[in-house]
Amino acid sequence: MEPYISVEFSGSARGHIGVNLSVTPDHIKETHDYEDEIDQSYLPAIISSCEAILVKYPIRDPGMKTRPIAG
């Protein structure tokens, strides 16, 4: 959706979710990465927050490749 922000979630066998966030104001010169692990019990609130963001700031480019948020 946003070329300068990337958020990825990955599940582990222990029931935790790996979170990788990458922000780059200039993809050639500068990148900021953040990694953490959260418990899966946080997922409903995260999904709800992401859906609220998409309602407030909808995707403007219908050709943009995105994965829908499952509710």
mmCIF file of the N, C-alpha and C atoms, coordinates in Angstrom:
data_MODEL
# 
_entry.id   MODEL 
# 
loop_
_atom_site.group_PDB 
_atom_site.id 
_atom_site.type_symbol 
_atom_site.label_atom_id 
_atom_site.label_alt_id 
_atom_site.label_comp_id 
_atom_site.label_asym_id 
_atom_site.label_entity_id 
_atom_site.label_seq_id 
_atom_site.pdbx_PDB_ins_code 
_atom_site.Cartn_x 
_atom_site.Cartn_y 
_atom_site.Cartn_z 
_atom_site.occupancy 
_atom_site.B_iso_or_equiv 
_atom_site.pdbx_formal_charge 
_atom_site.auth_seq_id 
_atom_site.auth_comp_id 
_atom_site.auth_asym_id 
_atom_site.auth_atom_id 
_atom_site.pdbx_PDB_model_num 
ATOM 1   N N  . MET A 1 1  ? 0.822   -1.191  0.000  1.00 0.00 ? 1  MET A N  1 
ATOM 2   C CA . MET A 1 1  ? 0.000   0.000   0.000  1.00 0.00 ? 1  MET A CA 1 
ATOM 3   C C  . MET A 1 1  ? 0.864   1.252   0.000  1.00 0.00 ? 1  MET A C  1 
ATOM 4   N N  . GLU A 1 2  ? 1.692   1.404   0.998  1.00 0.00 ? 2  GLU A N  1 
ATOM 5   C CA . GLU A 1 2  ? 2.553   2.580   1.123  1.00 0.00 ? 2  GLU A CA 1 
ATOM 6   C C  . GLU A 1 2  ? 3.973   2.154   0.757  1.00 0.00 ? 2  GLU A C  1 
ATOM 7   N N  . PRO A 1 3  ? 4.578   2.780   -0.259 1.00 0.00 ? 3  PRO A N  1 
ATOM 8   C CA . PRO A 1 3  ? 5.898   2.318   -0.698 1.00 0.00 ? 3  PRO A CA 1 
ATOM 9   C C  . PRO A 1 3  ? 7.004   2.523   0.326  1.00 0.00 ? 3  PRO A C  1 
ATOM 10  N N  . TYR A 1 4  ? 6.800   3.379   1.299  1.00 0.00 ? 4  TYR A N  1 
ATOM 11  C CA . TYR A 1 4  ? 7.863   3.674   2.248  1.00 0.00 ? 4  TYR A CA 1 
ATOM 12  C C  . TYR A 1 4  ? 7.653   3.024   3.607  1.00 0.00 ? 4  TYR A C  1 
ATOM 13  N N  . ILE A 1 5  ? 6.574   2.286   3.784  1.00 0.00 ? 5  ILE A N  1 
ATOM 14  C CA . ILE A 1 5  ? 6.284   1.601   5.040  1.00 0.00 ? 5  ILE A CA 1 
ATOM 15  C C  . ILE A 1 5  ? 5.936   0.154   4.730  1.00 0.00 ? 5  ILE A C  1 
ATOM 16  N N  . SER A 1 6  ? 6.576   -0.755  5.442  1.00 0.00 ? 6  SER A N  1 
ATOM 17  C CA . SER A 1 6  ? 6.284   -2.171  5.275  1.00 0.00 ? 6  SER A CA 1 
ATOM 18  C C  . SER A 1 6  ? 6.128   -2.801  6.653  1.00 0.00 ? 6  SER A C  1 
ATOM 19  N N  . VAL A 1 7  ? 5.040   -3.543  6.852  1.00 0.00 ? 7  VAL A N  1 
ATOM 20  C CA . VAL A 1 7  ? 4.817   -4.264  8.102  1.00 0.00 ? 7  VAL A CA 1 
ATOM 21  C C  . VAL A 1 7  ? 4.531   -5.712  7.748  1.00 0.00 ? 7  VAL A C  1 
ATOM 22  N N  . GLU A 1 8  ? 5.270   -6.621  8.359  1.00 0.00 ? 8  GLU A N  1 
ATOM 23  C CA . GLU A 1 8  ? 5.072   -8.044  8.111  1.00 0.00 ? 8  GLU A CA 1 
ATOM 24  C C  . GLU A 1 8  ? 4.888   -8.769  9.436  1.00 0.00 ? 8  GLU A C  1 
ATOM 25  N N  . PHE A 1 9  ? 3.959   -9.714  9.455  1.00 0.00 ? 9  PHE A N  1 
ATOM 26  C CA . PHE A 1 9  ? 3.712   -10.548 10.621 1.00 0.00 ? 9  PHE A CA 1 
ATOM 27  C C  . PHE A 1 9  ? 3.997   -11.993 10.232 1.00 0.00 ? 9  PHE A C  1 
ATOM 28  N N  . SER A 1 10 ? 4.630   -12.744 11.112 1.00 0.00 ? 10 SER A N  1 
ATOM 29  C CA . SER A 1 10 ? 4.874   -14.163 10.855 1.00 0.00 ? 10 SER A CA 1 
ATOM 30  C C  . SER A 1 10 ? 4.618   -14.951 12.135 1.00 0.00 ? 10 SER A C  1 
ATOM 31  N N  . GLY A 1 11 ? 3.952   -16.089 11.997 1.00 0.00 ? 11 GLY A N  1 
ATOM 32  C CA . GLY A 1 11 ? 3.616   -16.909 13.153 1.00 0.00 ? 11 GLY A CA 1 
ATOM 33  C C  . GLY A 1 11 ? 4.722   -17.889 13.493 1.00 0.00 ? 11 GLY A C  1 
ATOM 34  N N  . SER A 1 12 ? 4.826   -18.217 14.776 1.00 0.00 ? 12 SER A N  1 
ATOM 35  C CA . SER A 1 12 ? 5.796   -19.216 15.221 1.00 0.00 ? 12 SER A CA 1 
ATOM 36  C C  . SER A 1 12 ? 5.050   -20.405 15.822 1.00 0.00 ? 12 SER A C  1 
ATOM 37  N N  . ALA A 1 13 ? 5.733   -21.511 15.952 1.00 0.00 ? 13 ALA A N  1 
ATOM 38  C CA . ALA A 1 13 ? 5.135   -22.716 16.526 1.00 0.00 ? 13 ALA A CA 1 
ATOM 39  C C  . ALA A 1 13 ? 4.760   -22.519 17.993 1.00 0.00 ? 13 ALA A C  1 
ATOM 40  N N  . ARG A 1 14 ? 5.350   -21.546 18.646 1.00 0.00 ? 14 ARG A N  1 
ATOM 41  C CA . ARG A 1 14 ? 5.076   -21.279 20.062 1.00 0.00 ? 14 ARG A CA 1 
ATOM 42  C C  . ARG A 1 14 ? 3.831   -20.412 20.264 1.00 0.00 ? 14 ARG A C  1 
ATOM 43  N N  . GLY A 1 15 ? 3.189   -19.985 19.187 1.00 0.00 ? 15 GLY A N  1 
ATOM 44  C CA . GLY A 1 15 ? 1.994   -19.155 19.310 1.00 0.00 ? 15 GLY A CA 1 
ATOM 45  C C  . GLY A 1 15 ? 2.293   -17.673 19.375 1.00 0.00 ? 15 GLY A C  1 
ATOM 46  N N  . HIS A 1 16 ? 3.521   -17.299 19.085 1.00 0.00 ? 16 HIS A N  1 
ATOM 47  C CA . HIS A 1 16 ? 3.880   -15.887 19.066 1.00 0.00 ? 16 HIS A CA 1 
ATOM 48  C C  . HIS A 1 16 ? 3.888   -15.384 17.629 1.00 0.00 ? 16 HIS A C  1 
ATOM 49  N N  . ILE A 1 17 ? 3.811   -14.091 17.491 1.00 0.00 ? 17 ILE A N  1 
ATOM 50  C CA . ILE A 1 17 ? 3.803   -13.458 16.180 1.00 0.00 ? 17 ILE A CA 1 
ATOM 51  C C  . ILE A 1 17 ? 5.038   -12.568 16.065 1.00 0.00 ? 17 ILE A C  1 
ATOM 52  N N  . GLY A 1 18 ? 5.855   -12.833 15.049 1.00 0.00 ? 18 GLY A N  1 
ATOM 53  C CA . GLY A 1 18 ? 6.996   -11.973 14.762 1.00 0.00 ? 18 GLY A CA 1 
ATOM 54  C C  . GLY A 1 18 ? 6.522   -10.755 13.991 1.00 0.00 ? 18 GLY A C  1 
ATOM 55  N N  . VAL A 1 19 ? 7.002   -9.579  14.376 1.00 0.00 ? 19 VAL A N  1 
ATOM 56  C CA . VAL A 1 19 ? 6.624   -8.328  13.725 1.00 0.00 ? 19 VAL A CA 1 
ATOM 57  C C  . VAL A 1 19 ? 7.876   -7.685  13.148 1.00 0.00 ? 19 VAL A C  1 
ATOM 58  N N  . ASN A 1 20 ? 7.848   -7.385  11.865 1.00 0.00 ? 20 ASN A N  1 
ATOM 59  C CA . ASN A 1 20 ? 8.941   -6.679  11.201 1.00 0.00 ? 20 ASN A CA 1 
ATOM 60  C C  . ASN A 1 20 ? 8.380   -5.413  10.570 1.00 0.00 ? 20 ASN A C  1 
ATOM 61  N N  . LEU A 1 21 ? 8.917   -4.273  10.967 1.00 0.00 ? 21 LEU A N  1 
ATOM 62  C CA . LEU A 1 21 ? 8.484   -2.974  10.460 1.00 0.00 ? 21 LEU A CA 1 
ATOM 63  C C  . LEU A 1 21 ? 9.676   -2.305  9.798  1.00 0.00 ? 21 LEU A C  1 
ATOM 64  N N  . SER A 1 22 ? 9.483   -1.812  8.597  1.00 0.00 ? 22 SER A N  1 
ATOM 65  C CA . SER A 1 22 ? 10.533  -1.107  7.873  1.00 0.00 ? 22 SER A CA 1 
ATOM 66  C C  . SER A 1 22 ? 9.977   0.220   7.371  1.00 0.00 ? 22 SER A C  1 
ATOM 67  N N  . VAL A 1 23 ? 10.687  1.298   7.666  1.00 0.00 ? 23 VAL A N  1 
ATOM 68  C CA . VAL A 1 23 ? 10.303  2.637   7.226  1.00 0.00 ? 23 VAL A CA 1 
ATOM 69  C C  . VAL A 1 23 ? 11.502  3.238   6.512  1.00 0.00 ? 23 VAL A C  1 
ATOM 70  N N  . THR A 1 24 ? 11.283  3.794   5.329  1.00 0.00 ? 24 THR A N  1 
ATOM 71  C CA . THR A 1 24 ? 12.373  4.415   4.596  1.00 0.00 ? 24 THR A CA 1 
ATOM 72  C C  . THR A 1 24 ? 11.897  5.680   3.886  1.00 0.00 ? 24 THR A C  1 
ATOM 73  N N  . PRO A 1 25 ? 12.373  6.839   4.330  1.00 0.00 ? 25 PRO A N  1 
ATOM 74  C CA . PRO A 1 25 ? 12.031  8.072   3.633  1.00 0.00 ? 25 PRO A CA 1 
ATOM 75  C C  . PRO A 1 25 ? 12.738  8.176   2.277  1.00 0.00 ? 25 PRO A C  1 
ATOM 76  N N  . ASP A 1 26 ? 13.864  7.478   2.145  1.00 0.00 ? 26 ASP A N  1 
ATOM 77  C CA . ASP A 1 26 ? 14.633  7.467   0.897  1.00 0.00 ? 26 ASP A CA 1 
ATOM 78  C C  . ASP A 1 26 ? 15.206  6.066   0.746  1.00 0.00 ? 26 ASP A C  1 
ATOM 79  N N  . HIS A 1 27 ? 14.576  5.225   -0.080 1.00 0.00 ? 27 HIS A N  1 
ATOM 80  C CA . HIS A 1 27 ? 14.946  3.813   -0.165 1.00 0.00 ? 27 HIS A CA 1 
ATOM 81  C C  . HIS A 1 27 ? 16.379  3.564   -0.626 1.00 0.00 ? 27 HIS A C  1 
ATOM 82  N N  . ILE A 1 28 ? 17.036  4.547   -1.188 1.00 0.00 ? 28 ILE A N  1 
ATOM 83  C CA . ILE A 1 28 ? 18.418  4.379   -1.628 1.00 0.00 ? 28 ILE A CA 1 
ATOM 84  C C  . ILE A 1 28 ? 19.400  4.693   -0.509 1.00 0.00 ? 28 ILE A C  1 
ATOM 85  N N  . LYS A 1 29 ? 19.100  5.701   0.310  1.00 0.00 ? 29 LYS A N  1 
ATOM 86  C CA . LYS A 1 29 ? 20.061  6.180   1.302  1.00 0.00 ? 29 LYS A CA 1 
ATOM 87  C C  . LYS A 1 29 ? 19.758  5.784   2.741  1.00 0.00 ? 29 LYS A C  1 
ATOM 88  N N  . GLU A 1 30 ? 18.498  5.504   3.069  1.00 0.00 ? 30 GLU A N  1 
ATOM 89  C CA . GLU A 1 30 ? 18.145  5.400   4.481  1.00 0.00 ? 30 GLU A CA 1 
ATOM 90  C C  . GLU A 1 30 ? 17.019  4.390   4.709  1.00 0.00 ? 30 GLU A C  1 
ATOM 91  N N  . THR A 1 31 ? 17.198  3.538   5.723  1.00 0.00 ? 31 THR A N  1 
ATOM 92  C CA . THR A 1 31 ? 16.169  2.580   6.112  1.00 0.00 ? 31 THR A CA 1 
ATOM 93  C C  . THR A 1 31 ? 16.163  2.439   7.624  1.00 0.00 ? 31 THR A C  1 
ATOM 94  N N  . HIS A 1 32 ? 14.987  2.324   8.205  1.00 0.00 ? 32 HIS A N  1 
ATOM 95  C CA . HIS A 1 32 ? 14.840  2.107   9.644  1.00 0.00 ? 32 HIS A CA 1 
ATOM 96  C C  . HIS A 1 32 ? 14.027  0.829   9.828  1.00 0.00 ? 32 HIS A C  1 
ATOM 97  N N  . ASP A 1 33 ? 14.590  -0.132  10.553 1.00 0.00 ? 33 ASP A N  1 
ATOM 98  C CA . ASP A 1 33 ? 13.927  -1.410  10.763 1.00 0.00 ? 33 ASP A CA 1 
ATOM 99  C C  . ASP A 1 33 ? 13.663  -1.639  12.243 1.00 0.00 ? 33 ASP A C  1 
ATOM 100 N N  . TYR A 1 34 ? 12.546  -2.297  12.528 1.00 0.00 ? 34 TYR A N  1 
ATOM 101 C CA . TYR A 1 34 ? 12.167  -2.634  13.894 1.00 0.00 ? 34 TYR A CA 1 
ATOM 102 C C  . TYR A 1 34 ? 11.645  -4.067  13.883 1.00 0.00 ? 34 TYR A C  1 
ATOM 103 N N  . GLU A 1 35 ? 12.119  -4.878  14.809 1.00 0.00 ? 35 GLU A N  1 
ATOM 104 C CA . GLU A 1 35 ? 11.651  -6.253  14.935 1.00 0.00 ? 35 GLU A CA 1 
ATOM 105 C C  . GLU A 1 35 ? 11.240  -6.511  16.374 1.00 0.00 ? 35 GLU A C  1 
ATOM 106 N N  . ASP A 1 36 ? 10.162  -7.271  16.538 1.00 0.00 ? 36 ASP A N  1 
ATOM 107 C CA . ASP A 1 36 ? 9.692   -7.620  17.877 1.00 0.00 ? 36 ASP A CA 1 
ATOM 108 C C  . ASP A 1 36 ? 8.868   -8.897  17.764 1.00 0.00 ? 36 ASP A C  1 
ATOM 109 N N  . GLU A 1 37 ? 8.474   -9.417  18.895 1.00 0.00 ? 37 GLU A N  1 
ATOM 110 C CA . GLU A 1 37 ? 7.623   -10.592 18.944 1.00 0.00 ? 37 GLU A CA 1 
ATOM 111 C C  . GLU A 1 37 ? 6.491   -10.316 19.921 1.00 0.00 ? 37 GLU A C  1 
ATOM 112 N N  . ILE A 1 38 ? 5.272   -10.627 19.501 1.00 0.00 ? 38 ILE A N  1 
ATOM 113 C CA . ILE A 1 38 ? 4.104   -10.391 20.350 1.00 0.00 ? 38 ILE A CA 1 
ATOM 114 C C  . ILE A 1 38 ? 3.329   -11.691 20.514 1.00 0.00 ? 38 ILE A C  1 
ATOM 115 N N  . ASP A 1 39 ? 2.458   -11.727 21.502 1.00 0.00 ? 39 ASP A N  1 
ATOM 116 C CA . ASP A 1 39 ? 1.589   -12.871 21.720 1.00 0.00 ? 39 ASP A CA 1 
ATOM 117 C C  . ASP A 1 39 ? 0.392   -12.764 20.777 1.00 0.00 ? 39 ASP A C  1 
ATOM 118 N N  . GLN A 1 40 ? -0.104  -13.912 20.328 1.00 0.00 ? 40 GLN A N  1 
ATOM 119 C CA . GLN A 1 40 ? -1.219  -13.914 19.375 1.00 0.00 ? 40 GLN A CA 1 
ATOM 120 C C  . GLN A 1 40 ? -2.498  -13.295 19.929 1.00 0.00 ? 40 GLN A C  1 
ATOM 121 N N  . SER A 1 41 ? -2.592  -13.152 21.240 1.00 0.00 ? 41 SER A N  1 
ATOM 122 C CA . SER A 1 41 ? -3.792  -12.539 21.827 1.00 0.00 ? 41 SER A CA 1 
ATOM 123 C C  . SER A 1 41 ? -3.923  -11.059 21.457 1.00 0.00 ? 41 SER A C  1 
ATOM 124 N N  . TYR A 1 42 ? -2.837  -10.446 20.970 1.00 0.00 ? 42 TYR A N  1 
ATOM 125 C CA . TYR A 1 42 ? -2.882  -9.045  20.541 1.00 0.00 ? 42 TYR A CA 1 
ATOM 126 C C  . TYR A 1 42 ? -3.458  -8.880  19.130 1.00 0.00 ? 42 TYR A C  1 
ATOM 127 N N  . LEU A 1 43 ? -3.566  -9.972  18.379 1.00 0.00 ? 43 LEU A N  1 
ATOM 128 C CA . LEU A 1 43 ? -3.985  -9.879  16.976 1.00 0.00 ? 43 LEU A CA 1 
ATOM 129 C C  . LEU A 1 43 ? -5.360  -9.250  16.751 1.00 0.00 ? 43 LEU A C  1 
ATOM 130 N N  . PRO A 1 44 ? -6.401  -9.585  17.512 1.00 0.00 ? 44 PRO A N  1 
ATOM 131 C CA . PRO A 1 44 ? -7.700  -8.946  17.247 1.00 0.00 ? 44 PRO A CA 1 
ATOM 132 C C  . PRO A 1 44 ? -7.644  -7.418  17.311 1.00 0.00 ? 44 PRO A C  1 
ATOM 133 N N  . ALA A 1 45 ? -6.941  -6.869  18.286 1.00 0.00 ? 45 ALA A N  1 
ATOM 134 C CA . ALA A 1 45 ? -6.834  -5.405  18.393 1.00 0.00 ? 45 ALA A CA 1 
ATOM 135 C C  . ALA A 1 45 ? -6.011  -4.831  17.243 1.00 0.00 ? 45 ALA A C  1 
ATOM 136 N N  . ILE A 1 46 ? -4.958  -5.531  16.839 1.00 0.00 ? 46 ILE A N  1 
ATOM 137 C CA . ILE A 1 46 ? -4.123  -5.065  15.726 1.00 0.00 ? 46 ILE A CA 1 
ATOM 138 C C  . ILE A 1 46 ? -4.930  -5.064  14.431 1.00 0.00 ? 46 ILE A C  1 
ATOM 139 N N  . ILE A 1 47 ? -5.667  -6.138  14.190 1.00 0.00 ? 47 ILE A N  1 
ATOM 140 C CA . ILE A 1 47 ? -6.486  -6.232  12.978 1.00 0.00 ? 47 ILE A CA 1 
ATOM 141 C C  . ILE A 1 47 ? -7.539  -5.132  12.960 1.00 0.00 ? 47 ILE A C  1 
ATOM 142 N N  . SER A 1 48 ? -8.185  -4.918  14.084 1.00 0.00 ? 48 SER A N  1 
ATOM 143 C CA . SER A 1 48 ? -9.197  -3.860  14.180 1.00 0.00 ? 48 SER A CA 1 
ATOM 144 C C  . SER A 1 48 ? -8.590  -2.487  13.908 1.00 0.00 ? 48 SER A C  1 
ATOM 145 N N  . SER A 1 49 ? -7.412  -2.244  14.447 1.00 0.00 ? 49 SER A N  1 
ATOM 146 C CA . SER A 1 49 ? -6.735  -0.957  14.219 1.00 0.00 ? 49 SER A CA 1 
ATOM 147 C C  . SER A 1 49 ? -6.364  -0.781  12.753 1.00 0.00 ? 49 SER A C  1 
ATOM 148 N N  . CYS A 1 50 ? -5.868  -1.846  12.122 1.00 0.00 ? 50 CYS A N  1 
ATOM 149 C CA . CYS A 1 50 ? -5.510  -1.765  10.703 1.00 0.00 ? 50 CYS A CA 1 
ATOM 150 C C  . CYS A 1 50 ? -6.745  -1.493  9.846  1.00 0.00 ? 50 CYS A C  1 
ATOM 151 N N  . GLU A 1 51 ? -7.859  -2.143  10.170 1.00 0.00 ? 51 GLU A N  1 
ATOM 152 C CA . GLU A 1 51 ? -9.094  -1.904  9.422  1.00 0.00 ? 51 GLU A CA 1 
ATOM 153 C C  . GLU A 1 51 ? -9.566  -0.462  9.588  1.00 0.00 ? 51 GLU A C  1 
ATOM 154 N N  . ALA A 1 52 ? -9.441  0.088   10.795 1.00 0.00 ? 52 ALA A N  1 
ATOM 155 C CA . ALA A 1 52 ? -9.839  1.483   11.034 1.00 0.00 ? 52 ALA A CA 1 
ATOM 156 C C  . ALA A 1 52 ? -8.964  2.445   10.236 1.00 0.00 ? 52 ALA A C  1 
ATOM 157 N N  . ILE A 1 53 ? -7.682  2.138   10.136 1.00 0.00 ? 53 ILE A N  1 
ATOM 158 C CA . ILE A 1 53 ? -6.769  2.977   9.346  1.00 0.00 ? 53 ILE A CA 1 
ATOM 159 C C  . ILE A 1 53 ? -7.183  2.952   7.878  1.00 0.00 ? 53 ILE A C  1 
ATOM 160 N N  . LEU A 1 54 ? -7.510  1.754   7.360  1.00 0.00 ? 54 LEU A N  1 
ATOM 161 C CA . LEU A 1 54 ? -7.902  1.646   5.955  1.00 0.00 ? 54 LEU A CA 1 
ATOM 162 C C  . LEU A 1 54 ? -9.232  2.338   5.673  1.00 0.00 ? 54 LEU A C  1 
ATOM 163 N N  . VAL A 1 55 ? -10.118 2.394   6.652  1.00 0.00 ? 55 VAL A N  1 
ATOM 164 C CA . VAL A 1 55 ? -11.376 3.127   6.477  1.00 0.00 ? 55 VAL A CA 1 
ATOM 165 C C  . VAL A 1 55 ? -11.093 4.623   6.409  1.00 0.00 ? 55 VAL A C  1 
ATOM 166 N N  . LYS A 1 56 ? -10.237 5.093   7.306  1.00 0.00 ? 56 LYS A N  1 
ATOM 167 C CA . LYS A 1 56 ? -9.927  6.524   7.352  1.00 0.00 ? 56 LYS A CA 1 
ATOM 168 C C  . LYS A 1 56 ? -9.040  6.955   6.181  1.00 0.00 ? 56 LYS A C  1 
ATOM 169 N N  . TYR A 1 57 ? -8.116  6.088   5.780  1.00 0.00 ? 57 TYR A N  1 
ATOM 170 C CA . TYR A 1 57 ? -7.180  6.390   4.693  1.00 0.00 ? 57 TYR A CA 1 
ATOM 171 C C  . TYR A 1 57 ? -7.259  5.267   3.658  1.00 0.00 ? 57 TYR A C  1 
ATOM 172 N N  . PRO A 1 58 ? -8.290  5.256   2.823  1.00 0.00 ? 58 PRO A N  1 
ATOM 173 C CA . PRO A 1 58 ? -8.463  4.158   1.868  1.00 0.00 ? 58 PRO A CA 1 
ATOM 174 C C  . PRO A 1 58 ? -7.361  4.130   0.813  1.00 0.00 ? 58 PRO A C  1 
ATOM 175 N N  . ILE A 1 59 ? -7.188  2.958   0.227  1.00 0.00 ? 59 ILE A N  1 
ATOM 176 C CA . ILE A 1 59 ? -6.211  2.779   -0.843 1.00 0.00 ? 59 ILE A CA 1 
ATOM 177 C C  . ILE A 1 59 ? -6.699  3.551   -2.056 1.00 0.00 ? 59 ILE A C  1 
ATOM 178 N N  . ARG A 1 60 ? -5.870  4.423   -2.587 1.00 0.00 ? 60 ARG A N  1 
ATOM 179 C CA . ARG A 1 60 ? -6.269  5.281   -3.713 1.00 0.00 ? 60 ARG A CA 1 
ATOM 180 C C  . ARG A 1 60 ? -5.961  4.666   -5.063 1.00 0.00 ? 60 ARG A C  1 
ATOM 181 N N  . ASP A 1 61 ? -4.958  3.810   -5.127 1.00 0.00 ? 61 ASP A N  1 
ATOM 182 C CA . ASP A 1 61 ? -4.550  3.210   -6.389 1.00 0.00 ? 61 ASP A CA 1 
ATOM 183 C C  . ASP A 1 61 ? -5.124  1.797   -6.477 1.00 0.00 ? 61 ASP A C  1 
ATOM 184 N N  . PRO A 1 62 ? -6.200  1.592   -7.238 1.00 0.00 ? 62 PRO A N  1 
ATOM 185 C CA . PRO A 1 62 ? -6.814  0.267   -7.297 1.00 0.00 ? 62 PRO A CA 1 
ATOM 186 C C  . PRO A 1 62 ? -5.901  -0.787  -7.910 1.00 0.00 ? 62 PRO A C  1 
ATOM 187 N N  . GLY A 1 63 ? -4.849  -0.385  -8.609 1.00 0.00 ? 63 GLY A N  1 
ATOM 188 C CA . GLY A 1 63 ? -3.911  -1.333  -9.188 1.00 0.00 ? 63 GLY A CA 1 
ATOM 189 C C  . GLY A 1 63 ? -2.835  -1.783  -8.218 1.00 0.00 ? 63 GLY A C  1 
ATOM 190 N N  . MET A 1 64 ? -2.785  -1.180  -7.034 1.00 0.00 ? 64 MET A N  1 
ATOM 191 C CA . MET A 1 64 ? -1.775  -1.504  -6.040 1.00 0.00 ? 64 MET A CA 1 
ATOM 192 C C  . MET A 1 64 ? -2.006  -2.927  -5.537 1.00 0.00 ? 64 MET A C  1 
ATOM 193 N N  . LYS A 1 65 ? -0.948  -3.713  -5.465 1.00 0.00 ? 65 LYS A N  1 
ATOM 194 C CA . LYS A 1 65 ? -1.070  -5.092  -5.004 1.00 0.00 ? 65 LYS A CA 1 
ATOM 195 C C  . LYS A 1 65 ? -1.017  -5.116  -3.481 1.00 0.00 ? 65 LYS A C  1 
ATOM 196 N N  . THR A 1 66 ? -2.098  -5.547  -2.871 1.00 0.00 ? 66 THR A N  1 
ATOM 197 C CA . THR A 1 66 ? -2.157  -5.658  -1.413 1.00 0.00 ? 66 THR A CA 1 
ATOM 198 C C  . THR A 1 66 ? -2.823  -6.964  -1.034 1.00 0.00 ? 66 THR A C  1 
ATOM 199 N N  . ARG A 1 67 ? -2.590  -7.382  0.180  1.00 0.00 ? 67 ARG A N  1 
ATOM 200 C CA . ARG A 1 67 ? -3.277  -8.546  0.717  1.00 0.00 ? 67 ARG A CA 1 
ATOM 201 C C  . ARG A 1 67 ? -4.380  -8.037  1.633  1.00 0.00 ? 67 ARG A C  1 
ATOM 202 N N  . PRO A 1 68 ? -5.611  -8.492  1.429  1.00 0.00 ? 68 PRO A N  1 
ATOM 203 C CA . PRO A 1 68 ? -6.706  -8.009  2.274  1.00 0.00 ? 68 PRO A CA 1 
ATOM 204 C C  . PRO A 1 68 ? -6.536  -8.459  3.718  1.00 0.00 ? 68 PRO A C  1 
ATOM 205 N N  . ILE A 1 69 ? -7.056  -7.654  4.622  1.00 0.00 ? 69 ILE A N  1 
ATOM 206 C CA . ILE A 1 69 ? -7.028  -7.982  6.040  1.00 0.00 ? 69 ILE A CA 1 
ATOM 207 C C  . ILE A 1 69 ? -8.218  -8.883  6.331  1.00 0.00 ? 69 ILE A C  1 
ATOM 208 N N  . ALA A 1 70 ? -7.945  -10.069 6.844  1.00 0.00 ? 70 ALA A N  1 
ATOM 209 C CA . ALA A 1 70 ? -9.022  -11.008 7.177  1.00 0.00 ? 70 ALA A CA 1 
ATOM 210 C C  . ALA A 1 70 ? -9.592  -10.659 8.539  1.00 0.00 ? 70 ALA A C  1 
ATOM 211 N N  . GLY A 1 71 ? -10.901 -10.640 8.660  1.00 0.00 ? 71 GLY A N  1 
ATOM 212 C CA . GLY A 1 71 ? -11.541 -10.278 9.914  1.00 0.00 ? 71 GLY A CA 1 
ATOM 213 C C  . GLY A 1 71 ? -12.070 -11.435 10.691 1.00 0.00 ? 71 GLY A C  1 
# 
